[in-house]
């Protein structure tokens, strides 16, 4: 059985981080509304591109009746998804800076 020892704290411990990393409401900080507007615009562009892909592939498939076209469209669509995801990620990271 161990006995717990009480310790009297006479002052606050020193801060671990630097003060410049903390948000000060008195200083001019980032304009939150402007950042949110840019993020919303970026999200709407991405949603529009996704909708274009979802609508465009069946339309192209109707115009191209060859069975091999389905394979080409499928491969092209997967490349477009990956490219769109990379673009969205890069733009989102740039907006967060």
N, CA and C of each residue as an Amber inpcrd file, in Angstrom:
protein
   291
   0.8360000  -1.1620000   0.0000000   0.0000000   0.0000000   0.0000000
   0.8920000   1.2410000   0.0000000   0.6420000   2.1140000  -0.9940000
   1.4460000   3.3340000  -1.0800000   0.6360000   4.5160000  -0.5780000
   1.3100000   5.4180000   0.0080000   0.6700000   6.6240000   0.5220000
   0.8930000   7.7360000  -0.4940000  -0.1940000   8.3610000  -0.9110000
  -0.0690000   9.4650000  -1.8620000   0.3790000  10.7130000  -1.1360000
   1.2830000  11.3880000  -1.7380000   1.8350000  12.5910000  -1.1450000
   1.1930000  13.7990000  -1.7970000   0.7420000  14.7340000  -1.0190000
   0.1330000  15.9520000  -1.5550000   1.2190000  16.9630000  -1.8620000
   1.0440000  17.6270000  -2.9960000   2.0020000  18.6350000  -3.4250000
   1.2710000  19.9540000  -3.5370000   1.8260000  21.0010000  -2.9770000
   1.2250000  22.3230000  -3.0550000   1.8150000  23.0350000  -4.2650000
   0.9300000  23.5030000  -5.1440000   1.3560000  24.2120000  -6.3460000
   1.2800000  25.6980000  -6.0500000   2.4250000  26.3770000  -6.1660000
   2.4630000  27.7970000  -5.8210000   2.3170000  28.7070000  -7.0310000
   2.5450000  28.1890000  -8.2380000   2.3860000  29.0040000  -9.4410000
   1.9940000  28.1190000 -10.6100000   1.5370000  28.7600000 -11.6830000
   1.1620000  28.0200000 -12.8880000   2.3890000  27.4570000 -13.5670000
   2.2790000  26.2950000 -14.1660000   3.4260000  25.7640000 -14.9080000
   3.6770000  26.5970000 -16.1660000   4.8840000  26.5930000 -16.6240000
   5.2540000  27.3490000 -17.8200000   4.5450000  26.7680000 -19.0350000
   4.2190000  27.6340000 -19.9820000   3.5420000  27.2010000 -21.2080000
   4.4920000  26.3520000 -22.0470000   3.9400000  25.3220000 -22.6520000
   4.7630000  24.4340000 -23.4580000   4.9680000  24.9680000 -24.8680000
   3.9790000  25.6560000 -25.3920000   4.0680000  26.1750000 -26.7460000
   4.4280000  27.6450000 -26.7500000   4.6260000  28.1650000 -27.9260000
   4.9220000  29.5910000 -28.0480000   3.6280000  30.3840000 -28.0680000
   3.7000000  31.6050000 -27.6320000   2.5090000  32.4430000 -27.5630000
   2.0130000  32.8310000 -28.9540000   2.8830000  32.8430000 -29.9350000
   2.4610000  33.2630000 -31.2840000   1.5490000  32.2330000 -31.9400000
   1.5280000  31.0010000 -31.4400000   0.6720000  29.9690000 -31.9990000
  -0.7740000  30.0920000 -31.5150000  -0.9990000  30.9040000 -30.5220000
  -2.3410000  31.0470000 -29.9680000  -3.0940000  32.1550000 -30.6850000
  -4.3970000  32.0190000 -30.7380000  -5.2470000  33.0120000 -31.3960000
  -5.5330000  34.1600000 -30.4300000  -5.2920000  35.3720000 -30.8770000
  -5.5790000  36.5560000 -30.0770000  -6.6970000  37.3160000 -30.7840000
  -7.8750000  37.4430000 -30.1760000  -8.9910000  38.1020000 -30.8630000
  -8.7620000  39.5820000 -31.1080000  -7.8280000  40.2060000 -30.3960000
  -7.5750000  41.6300000 -30.6100000  -6.7420000  41.8900000 -31.8550000
  -5.9380000  40.9230000 -32.2490000  -5.1070000  41.0900000 -33.4340000
  -5.9220000  40.7860000 -34.6850000  -5.4460000  41.3010000 -35.8170000
  -6.1080000  41.0030000 -37.0900000  -5.7880000  39.5790000 -37.4770000
  -6.7670000  38.7250000 -37.4080000  -6.5950000  37.3220000 -37.7520000
  -7.1490000  37.0560000 -39.1340000  -7.2860000  35.8030000 -39.4760000
  -7.8310000  35.4690000 -40.7880000  -9.3150000  35.8440000 -40.8600000
  -9.7200000  36.2630000 -42.0300000 -11.1180000  36.6130000 -42.2490000
 -11.8970000  35.3160000 -42.4580000 -12.6100000  34.8930000 -41.4370000
 -13.2710000  33.5890000 -41.4340000 -14.3440000  33.5170000 -42.5030000
 -15.1080000  34.5800000 -42.6770000 -16.1820000  34.5560000 -43.6840000
 -15.6100000  34.4200000 -45.0860000 -14.4990000  35.0760000 -45.3610000
 -13.8850000  34.9670000 -46.6840000 -13.3600000  33.5560000 -46.9210000
 -12.7480000  32.9730000 -45.8890000 -12.2310000  31.6040000 -46.0190000
 -13.3790000  30.6260000 -46.2470000 -14.4660000  30.7930000 -45.4910000
 -15.6210000  29.9040000 -45.6660000 -16.2280000  30.0570000 -47.0560000
 -16.2670000  31.2770000 -47.5700000 -16.7890000  31.4970000 -48.9210000
 -15.9460000  30.8040000 -49.9810000 -14.6160000  30.8850000 -49.8270000
 -13.7430000  30.1980000 -50.7880000 -13.8850000  28.6860000 -50.6860000
 -14.0230000  28.1750000 -49.4580000 -14.2080000  26.7380000 -49.2880000
 -15.5340000  26.2720000 -49.8860000 -16.5840000  27.0600000 -49.7100000
 -17.8840000  26.7070000 -50.2880000 -17.8270000  26.7260000 -51.8090000
 -17.1710000  27.7330000 -52.3700000 -17.0380000  27.8180000 -53.8320000
 -16.2630000  26.6140000 -54.3630000 -15.1950000  26.2310000 -53.6710000
 -14.4180000  25.0690000 -54.0810000 -15.2420000  23.7950000 -53.9930000
 -16.0070000  23.6500000 -52.9310000 -16.8450000  22.4530000 -52.7750000
 -17.8970000  22.3830000 -53.8760000 -18.5030000  23.5110000 -54.2230000
 -19.5150000  23.5190000 -55.2820000 -18.9030000  23.1830000 -56.6410000
 -17.6780000  23.6410000 -56.8810000 -17.0050000  23.2780000 -58.1360000
 -16.7530000  21.7700000 -58.2010000 -16.3440000  21.2060000 -57.1010000
 -16.0910000  19.7640000 -57.0690000 -17.3870000  18.9730000 -57.2450000
 -18.4430000  19.4060000 -56.5870000 -19.7460000  18.7360000 -56.7420000
 -20.2220000  18.8410000 -58.1880000 -20.0110000  19.9870000 -58.8150000
 -20.3830000  20.1480000 -60.2230000 -19.5970000  19.2100000 -61.1320000
 -18.3060000  19.0600000 -60.8460000 -17.4880000  18.1430000 -61.6530000
 -17.9400000  16.6970000 -61.4720000 -18.2680000  16.3140000 -60.2420000
 -18.7550000  14.9560000 -59.9790000 -20.0830000  14.7270000 -60.6960000
 -20.9790000  15.7020000 -60.6380000 -22.2720000  15.5760000 -61.3220000
 -22.0630000  15.4820000 -62.8330000 -21.1200000  16.2490000 -63.3550000
 -20.8130000  16.1680000 -64.7830000 -20.3120000  14.7920000 -65.1880000
 -19.4880000  14.1990000 -64.3510000 -19.0120000  12.8500000 -64.6460000
 -20.1480000  11.8320000 -64.5780000 -20.9840000  11.9540000 -63.5570000
 -22.0720000  10.9910000 -63.4020000 -23.0930000  11.0800000 -64.5280000
 -23.3260000  12.2640000 -65.0470000 -24.2830000  12.4330000 -66.1460000
 -23.6070000  12.1970000 -67.4930000 -22.3570000  12.5980000 -67.6100000
 -21.6610000  12.5280000 -68.8970000 -21.3300000  11.1320000 -69.3580000
 -20.9770000  10.2490000 -68.4650000 -20.5830000   8.8970000 -68.8740000
 -21.7390000   8.1290000 -69.5190000 -22.9480000   8.1230000 -68.9560000
 -24.0390000   7.4310000 -69.6530000 -24.3970000   8.0660000 -70.9990000
 -24.2780000   9.3710000 -71.0810000 -24.5720000  10.0420000 -72.3620000
 -23.5580000   9.6210000 -73.4130000 -22.2870000   9.5770000 -73.0510000
 -21.2600000   9.1360000 -74.0020000 -21.4640000   7.6620000 -74.3500000
 -21.8810000   6.8610000 -73.3870000 -22.1020000   5.4370000 -73.6430000
 -23.2320000   5.2120000 -74.6400000 -24.2240000   6.0850000 -74.6600000
 -25.3200000   5.9660000 -75.6370000 -24.8150000   6.2780000 -77.0300000
 -23.9230000   7.2530000 -77.1490000 -23.4070000   7.6310000 -78.4570000
 -22.4330000   6.6150000 -79.0190000 -21.7210000   5.9190000 -78.1700000
 -20.7170000   4.9540000 -78.6180000 -21.2490000   3.5500000 -78.3030000
 -21.8050000   2.8430000 -79.3080000 -22.4480000   1.5540000 -79.0300000
 -21.4860000   0.3740000 -78.9200000 -20.2260000   0.5360000 -79.2510000
 -19.3020000  -0.6130000 -79.2390000 -19.0760000  -1.1100000 -77.8130000
 -19.0280000  -2.4450000 -77.6270000 -18.8190000  -2.9770000 -76.2680000
 -17.4690000  -2.5860000 -75.6620000 -16.4610000  -2.4100000 -76.4890000
 -15.1400000  -2.0060000 -75.9870000 -15.1510000  -0.6000000 -75.4180000
 -16.1420000   0.1960000 -75.8060000 -16.2350000   1.5660000 -75.3020000
 -16.5280000   1.5760000 -73.8100000 -17.2440000   0.5600000 -73.3440000
 -17.5500000   0.4920000 -71.9090000 -16.2760000   0.3140000 -71.0930000
 -15.3710000  -0.4780000 -71.5970000 -14.1000000  -0.6700000 -70.8910000
 -13.3180000   0.6340000 -70.8670000 -13.2590000   1.3060000 -72.0130000
 -12.5400000   2.5780000 -72.0920000 -13.1810000   3.6210000 -71.1840000
 -14.5070000   3.6790000 -71.1790000 -15.1910000   4.6490000 -70.3260000
 -14.9670000   4.3490000 -68.8510000 -14.9520000   3.0730000 -68.5110000
 -14.7360000   2.6980000 -67.1190000 -13.3380000   3.0900000 -66.6580000
 -12.3430000   2.8090000 -67.4830000 -10.9740000   3.1650000 -67.1190000
 -10.7870000   4.6810000 -67.0760000 -11.3870000   5.3760000 -68.0240000
 -11.2750000   6.8370000 -68.0460000 -11.9770000   7.4490000 -66.8410000
 -13.0930000   6.8580000 -66.4620000 -13.8400000   7.3870000 -65.3150000
 -13.0480000   7.2220000 -64.0250000 -12.3770000   6.0810000 -63.8530000
 -11.5760000   5.8770000 -62.6420000 -10.4090000   6.8550000 -62.5880000
  -9.7870000   7.1180000 -63.7180000  -8.7130000   8.1190000 -63.7690000
  -9.2260000   9.5130000 -63.4540000 -10.4270000   9.8230000 -63.9530000
 -11.0230000  11.1350000 -63.6680000 -11.3530000  11.2800000 -62.1900000
 -11.8660000  10.1960000 -61.5490000 -12.1630000  10.2370000 -60.1110000
 -10.8850000  10.5190000 -59.3170000  -9.8200000   9.7980000 -59.6570000
  -8.5570000   9.9670000 -58.9350000  -7.9990000  11.3720000 -59.1390000
  -8.0470000  11.8560000 -60.3640000  -7.5670000  13.2120000 -60.6420000
  -8.3800000  14.2740000 -59.9210000  -9.6740000  14.0970000 -59.8960000
 -10.5480000  15.0400000 -59.2030000 -10.2860000  15.0280000 -57.6970000
 -10.0450000  13.8540000 -57.1490000  -9.7450000  13.7580000 -55.7170000
  -8.4300000  14.4560000 -55.3750000  -7.4220000  14.2900000 -56.2150000
  -6.1300000  14.9430000 -55.9750000  -6.2760000  16.4570000 -56.0730000
  -6.9980000  16.9330000 -57.0840000  -7.2060000  18.3790000 -57.2230000
  -7.9600000  18.9560000 -56.0280000  -8.9990000  18.2630000 -55.5820000
  -9.7700000  18.7340000 -54.4330000  -8.8870000  18.8070000 -53.1850000
  -8.0740000  17.7960000 -52.9740000  -7.2020000  17.7690000 -51.8040000
  -6.1980000  18.9190000 -51.8420000  -5.5670000  19.1370000 -52.9770000
  -4.5790000  20.2230000 -53.0820000  -5.2190000  21.5940000 -52.8790000
  -6.3770000  21.7960000 -53.4770000  -7.0440000  23.0950000 -53.3280000
  -7.5160000  23.3130000 -51.8990000  -8.0240000  22.2640000 -51.2570000
  -8.4770000  22.3900000 -49.8780000  -7.3040000  22.7040000 -48.9480000
  -6.1710000  22.0600000 -49.1700000  -4.9970000  22.3350000 -48.3420000
  -4.4960000  23.7540000 -48.5720000  -4.5430000  24.2220000 -49.8140000
  -4.1040000  25.5930000 -50.1060000  -5.0170000  26.6130000 -49.4590000
  -6.3140000  26.3400000 -49.4170000  -7.2430000  27.2720000 -48.7810000
  -7.0710000  27.3060000 -47.2650000  -6.5830000  26.2230000 -46.6710000
  -6.4060000  26.1870000 -45.2200000  -5.1740000  26.9680000 -44.7690000
  -4.2570000  27.2570000 -45.6570000  -3.0440000  27.9850000 -45.2820000
  -3.3140000  29.4250000 -45.0220000
